[in-house]
Amino acid sequence: MSGAKDDGLAARAGQVALNLFRGYGYTFYRVENDLRADDQRVRRMVSELLQQARKTLSEAEGRYRREMIPPPSRAQPFPPADLVANAKRLEALAQTISALDAQVAHMPVPGNDFMTARYRNEADTLRRLSEVDVDLVADAHALAQAVPGDDPVLILEQAPAIAATIARLKDRIAQRQAMLL
């Protein structure tokens, strides 16, 4: 009789321990939580790479305006249009990268709730997202490498390649978002 009583006590103690570890539906030992944490790390890494590229472009744009655009004079009160257009191209590239950075920072992941677990295999979804995230990191790294220092003239020469890399990043982000629909 004592053995059955001990089994009931052990089962209740096990249930209490399970409730403590899964308080409010969260457990530290689930693979999904590791994958979700990895997803956050990847997004932070992509964000840092994008911020590096944006900072370099912003510095190059400031340098271009200081060094290439002459100050106004009586003879020429307005700067040459082609120089201003180049400065605006550098500024637009930096703003586009900044918008991508904000988009990456706010990318959704599957919710950590029972409905998601019931209707969607959360671990499988997170694994598929991690595969896309690997490509996202590669594209962000390629963008950071495509911005060749703070020489504005060299950056302007590389602008088509930078724009193509930005387009790849946008496509990768759209692909990731489509997985969660």
Disulfide bonds with the S-S distance in Angstrom:
none
